[in-house]
């Protein structure tokens, strides 16, 4: 176990009747890291989260939060967790400030400390200007941001976000993602479940791909993409001696293939963005006037399809 790990899950298992919902899931989340559990509905994400929060007792395995073993009866370990569920947990007939004050008292904060934390949290979730409005007048996205704020009140070491952007408008979704980026940047460990590929690409330092209750693979985006064995695809549009340009490009170590197609040069490249300046200089030197560049990199969708045999939203 890494000494900086805020969360360490080892061989988690959970069975419901004849269904193995979670089968031997192991992963860790470090301070300042956003770890994404990526998988379709029914993959086992929410069951895993429920065990990590101490809401559901595992049938097997171990969970350690902030150095404390966690069970459904734990107190110290649970106090280190901020949990934001899929379902909204706000009171519609209270204002944002009243909601936050109420939950601050449930967390055991003193009135003075609660006042300071409520103001700070309102700033983080971008609701300071609407703090005095009833929650029921908020858009769905604003209510979800308030939901996140409740989980932040007691300064948790680990923030768990279970599908926090489902059904929200694009503006609120972006605000939620910006808040998560800020929190991890300040050293908070974040466990983020989603079935939106672009969110995992944007937010997560490491990603675990879960399907049918099993963690199929985990790693950084680059490490996961390498499992697919695909190269970046580059297209150079231009005029001049395209055949000579393609031949010159093939001499570069990073270029696996280059050919002239449809009035341009198509290339397969390892780490295209890193070698693009050298590639362009080489092609231009061979007599090509480059007018356009397109880079298509392998993505997590391709990785998920490779590992599970289906698209993420299936």
Secondary structure, DSSP 8 states (H G I E B T S, - for coil): --TTEEEEEEEEEEEETTEEEEEEEEEEEETT-EEEEE--TTSSHHHHHHHHTTSS--SEEEEEETTEE--TT-SHHHHTEEEE-SS----TTSBHHHHHHHHHHHTT--HHHHHHHHHHHHHHTT-GGGTTSBGGGS-HHHHHHHHHHHHHTT--SEEEEESTTTT--HHHHHHHHHHHHHHHHTT-EEEEEES-HHHHHHH-SEEEEEETTEEEEEE-HHHHHHHHT--EEEEEEEEE-HHHHHHHHHTSTTEEEEEEETTEEEEEESSHHHHHHHHHHHHHHTTEEEEEEEEE---HHHHHHHHHSS-TT-
